[in-house]
Protein backbone atom coordinates (compact mmCIF):
# COMPACT_ATOMS: atom_id res chain seq x y z
CA UNK A 1 0.00 0.00 0.00
CA UNK A 2 1.25 3.49 -0.85
CA UNK A 3 1.57 6.00 1.97
CA UNK A 4 -1.22 8.56 1.80
CA UNK A 5 1.23 11.49 1.63
CA UNK A 6 2.52 10.11 -1.73
CA UNK A 7 -0.79 10.76 -3.49
CA UNK A 8 -0.87 13.33 -6.29
CA UNK A 9 -2.72 16.19 -4.61
CA UNK A 10 -1.93 16.30 -0.90
CA UNK A 11 -4.43 19.06 -0.14
CA UNK A 12 -7.32 17.25 -1.83
CA UNK A 13 -6.38 13.90 -0.29
CA UNK A 14 -6.06 15.49 3.15
CA UNK A 15 -9.49 17.08 2.68
CA UNK A 16 -10.96 13.71 1.63
CA UNK A 17 -9.23 12.03 4.56
CA UNK A 18 -10.93 14.43 6.97
CA UNK A 19 -14.32 13.99 5.31
CA UNK A 20 -13.94 10.20 5.60
CA UNK A 21 -12.74 10.55 9.19
CA UNK A 22 -16.09 12.10 10.04
CA UNK A 23 -17.80 8.94 8.75
CA UNK A 24 -15.70 6.48 10.75
CA UNK A 25 -17.33 4.40 13.44
CA UNK A 26 -15.74 4.20 16.91
CA UNK A 27 -12.67 1.97 16.73
CA UNK A 28 -12.64 1.96 12.92
CA UNK A 29 -9.42 2.89 11.08
CA UNK A 30 -8.90 4.35 7.63
CA UNK A 31 -6.84 1.94 5.51
CA UNK A 32 -6.74 3.38 1.98
CA UNK A 33 -8.08 6.37 0.07
CA UNK A 34 -8.23 5.82 -3.69
CA UNK A 35 -6.54 8.38 -5.90
CA UNK A 36 -8.72 9.94 -8.62
CA UNK A 37 -6.68 10.17 -11.83
CA UNK A 38 -5.97 13.44 -13.62
CA UNK A 39 -6.97 11.49 -16.74
CA UNK A 40 -10.52 12.47 -15.79
CA UNK A 41 -9.93 15.70 -17.75
CA UNK A 42 -9.30 14.05 -21.13
CA UNK A 43 -12.74 14.77 -22.63
CA UNK A 44 -12.65 18.46 -21.76
CA UNK A 45 -9.12 18.86 -23.10
CA UNK A 46 -10.03 17.00 -26.30
CA UNK A 47 -13.01 19.30 -26.80
CA UNK A 48 -10.78 22.33 -26.21
CA UNK A 49 -8.43 21.07 -28.95
CA UNK A 50 -11.44 20.65 -31.26
CA UNK A 51 -12.43 24.25 -30.44
CA UNK A 52 -8.95 25.47 -31.39
CA UNK A 53 -9.08 23.59 -34.68
CA UNK A 54 -12.60 24.90 -35.38
CA UNK A 55 -11.29 28.44 -34.88
CA UNK A 56 -9.67 28.19 -38.33
CA UNK A 57 -12.98 27.29 -40.00
CA UNK A 58 -15.75 29.01 -38.08
CA UNK A 59 -15.30 31.33 -35.09
CA UNK A 60 -18.90 30.82 -33.96
CA UNK A 61 -18.48 27.04 -34.01
CA UNK A 62 -15.20 27.43 -32.11
CA UNK A 63 -17.01 29.45 -29.42
CA UNK A 64 -19.65 26.74 -29.12
CA UNK A 65 -17.00 24.01 -28.77
CA UNK A 66 -15.09 26.14 -26.24
CA UNK A 67 -18.26 26.52 -24.13
CA UNK A 68 -18.83 22.76 -24.27
CA UNK A 69 -15.18 22.24 -23.26
CA UNK A 70 -15.64 24.63 -20.33
CA UNK A 71 -18.72 22.76 -19.13
CA UNK A 72 -16.91 19.42 -19.47
CA UNK A 73 -13.85 20.68 -17.59
CA UNK A 74 -16.02 22.12 -14.81
CA UNK A 75 -17.93 18.85 -14.51
CA UNK A 76 -14.69 16.87 -14.45
CA UNK A 77 -13.18 19.19 -11.83
CA UNK A 78 -16.17 18.82 -9.51
CA UNK A 79 -16.22 15.06 -10.05
CA UNK A 80 -12.53 14.84 -9.12
CA UNK A 81 -13.10 17.01 -6.08
CA UNK A 82 -16.16 15.23 -4.69
CA UNK A 83 -15.73 11.61 -5.81
CA UNK A 84 -14.38 9.55 -2.93
CA UNK A 85 -13.49 5.89 -2.52
CA UNK A 86 -12.02 4.78 0.78
CA UNK A 87 -11.44 1.54 2.60
CA UNK A 88 -11.53 1.18 6.36
CA UNK A 89 -10.72 -1.92 8.33
CA UNK A 90 -14.39 -2.98 8.25
CA UNK A 91 -16.03 -1.48 5.13
CA UNK A 92 -15.68 0.42 1.86
CA UNK A 93 -17.02 3.98 1.73
CA UNK A 94 -18.02 5.56 -1.59
CA UNK A 95 -19.05 9.19 -1.84
CA UNK A 96 -19.99 11.51 -4.63
CA UNK A 97 -22.22 14.31 -5.78
CA UNK A 98 -22.08 18.07 -5.75
CA UNK A 99 -25.57 19.20 -4.80
CA UNK A 100 -26.87 15.90 -3.46
CA UNK A 101 -23.90 14.29 -1.80
CA UNK A 102 -24.45 10.59 -1.44
CA UNK A 103 -22.33 8.29 0.72
CA UNK A 104 -22.64 4.53 0.33
CA UNK A 105 -21.09 2.20 2.86
CA UNK A 106 -20.50 -1.45 1.98
CA UNK A 107 -19.25 -3.74 4.77
CA UNK A 108 -16.74 -6.40 3.69
CA UNK A 109 -19.17 -9.19 4.59
CA UNK A 110 -21.57 -7.81 1.93
CA UNK A 111 -18.95 -7.62 -0.84
CA UNK A 112 -18.98 -10.62 -3.16
CA UNK A 113 -16.41 -9.43 -5.67
CA UNK A 114 -14.13 -6.62 -6.76
CA UNK A 115 -13.28 -6.11 -10.42
CA UNK A 116 -11.07 -3.72 -12.34
CA UNK A 117 -12.36 -2.52 -15.69
CA UNK A 118 -10.01 -0.68 -18.05
CA UNK A 119 -11.36 1.20 -21.02
CA UNK A 120 -9.17 2.21 -23.98
CA UNK A 121 -9.14 5.80 -22.68
CA UNK A 122 -8.26 4.50 -19.22
CA UNK A 123 -5.34 2.52 -20.62
CA UNK A 124 -4.11 5.60 -22.45
CA UNK A 125 -4.44 7.96 -19.48
CA UNK A 126 -3.64 5.49 -16.69
CA UNK A 127 -6.91 5.03 -14.82
CA UNK A 128 -9.33 2.19 -14.20
CA UNK A 129 -12.88 1.72 -13.02
CA UNK A 130 -13.47 -0.36 -9.90
CA UNK A 131 -16.63 -2.46 -9.78
CA UNK A 132 -17.84 -3.56 -6.35
CA UNK A 133 -20.39 -6.37 -6.42
CA UNK A 134 -22.38 -6.82 -3.27
CA UNK A 135 -24.94 -9.27 -2.05
CA UNK A 136 -28.25 -9.05 -3.83
CA UNK A 137 -28.25 -6.79 -6.86
CA UNK A 138 -25.82 -4.20 -5.50
CA UNK A 139 -23.21 -3.28 -8.08
CA UNK A 140 -21.32 -0.01 -7.84
CA UNK A 141 -18.95 1.34 -10.49
CA UNK A 142 -16.40 3.90 -9.33
CA UNK A 143 -14.64 5.55 -12.30
CA UNK A 144 -11.23 7.20 -12.81
CA UNK A 145 -9.25 5.39 -10.08
CA UNK A 146 -5.50 5.88 -10.45
CA UNK A 147 -4.33 3.17 -8.05
CA UNK A 148 -7.03 0.57 -8.71
CA UNK A 149 -4.73 -2.46 -8.38
CA UNK A 150 -3.48 -1.54 -4.91
CA UNK A 151 -6.98 -0.57 -3.76
CA UNK A 152 -8.52 -3.84 -4.95
CA UNK A 153 -5.61 -5.76 -3.42
CA UNK A 154 -6.42 -4.18 -0.04
CA UNK A 155 -10.10 -5.05 -0.36
CA UNK A 156 -9.43 -8.60 -1.59
CA UNK A 157 -6.98 -9.17 1.26
CA UNK A 158 -9.60 -8.13 3.81
CA UNK A 159 -12.28 -10.29 2.17
CA UNK A 160 -9.88 -13.26 2.15
CA UNK A 161 -9.04 -12.71 5.82
CA UNK A 162 -12.76 -12.62 6.60
CA UNK A 163 -13.40 -15.83 4.66
CA UNK A 164 -10.49 -17.60 6.39
CA UNK A 165 -11.96 -16.75 9.83
CA UNK A 166 -15.38 -18.16 8.93
N, C-alpha and C positions, 0 to 999 in steps of 0.2 A: 504494500500500500504506500502511495506517495504521501509525504507529509503535507498537511493542508497549506502551509506557508509557501509551498512550491507552485501552487496553482496560479494561472495566468493573471488574474486580476485580484490582488490581495484585498483591496477595499471591498469589492463586490462579494468575494468569498467570506470575508469577515462579517459583512452585513447579513449574508445568508446564514452564516453560522449562528449569529445572534437570533435571527428569526426562527431558526430550527430549535435553538436552545429554549425558547419560550414554549415550544411544543413538547419538550421532553417530560416524561413522567418521572416521579421520584425514583432515584436509583438507576435511571436509564442513562446511558452514555452515547455520545455521538461517535460513530465509527468512521464514516466516509461521507463527504459531500461531493457529488458529481460535478465535473467541470463542463460548463456549456461552451461549445466550440465557437470561435470567431467565424467559422465557416457558415454560421447562421446568416451572415450578411451577403451571401453570394448572389441571391436573386436581386436585391436592391442595387448592388454594384453592377450586375449584368444589365439591368434596365438603365442605369446611368450611362453606361457605355453605349447602349442603343440610342439614348437621347443625344449623346455627343455625335454619333454617326448621322442621326436624323437632322442634326443642325445644318449639315451640308446640303440637304435636300429640301427641307421645309421647316422654317423656324417655328411655326405654330405646332407642328407635329413634335418637334423637339421639346417644346414647352410642356406638351401633354405627357410625353415620356418622362421628362424630368419630374413632373408632379407625381406620376405613378411611382417613380424611383424613390422620391421623398417619402411617400406613404409606406412603401415597402420597407425602407430603412428605419422609419419610425416604429413600424410594427415589429421588425426584427430586434430593434434595440429594447423595446419594452418586453418582448418575449425573453430575451437574454437576461434582462434585469429581474424579472419576476418568476421565471421558470426555476423550480428547485427540485432536486432529487437528492435525498439523503438517506443514509442507512444508520440506524442505531443498533445497539446490541440486542434489541428485541423486535424491531419492525423496520419497514421502509416507509419513508414519508415523501409524498409527492405534492408539490404545490405549484400553482400557476394562476394566471388571471390578473388583469389590471383593475377593472372595475368590480368584478365579482371574484374575489380571490377564493379559490377552492383549495383545500388541503385534504388529501386522501392518505389514510394510514393503512398499511397492509402488514399485519403481523406475519412473522416467518412461518408460523404454522398454517397460514392460509395461502401461502405461495406454493404453487405446484411446479412452476417452471420459470426460468429466466432465459430470454433469447436476445441475441444481438442481430439486428438487421442493418445491413449496409447497402445503401443506394449508390448508384454511380456517382452522384454528386457528393455523397458522403465519403466515398473512396477518394475522390479528387481533393476534397477539402479537409479530410481527416476526422470526420465525425461518424457516429453510429446512432441508431435508434435502439433503445432498450425496450423490450416487451416483457412485462410482468404478467404472468398468467396465474390467477388465483382460483380458489375453489368456486364452484358454480360457474357463472358466465363472466366473471370478472377478468378483463383483459385490458391492460393499460399500456399505451405506447408513449414513451418519453423520447422526444426527438433531440437531435443535435448534441449528443453526449460525447465529449472529447476523450474521456478515459473509460470507455464502456467496458473494456476487458477487465480492468482492475476492479471496477465497481461490481460487475457480475461475478467475478471471482470471490469478492467479499461476501456477497449474498449467497452464492452456492456453497461456500465454506460453512456459513452459519446454518443453512438448510441441512447440509450433510451432518453437521454436529448434532442438530436436532433429531435427525433420523437415526443416528447412531445411539442416542440416549433412549429412544423409544423401544 
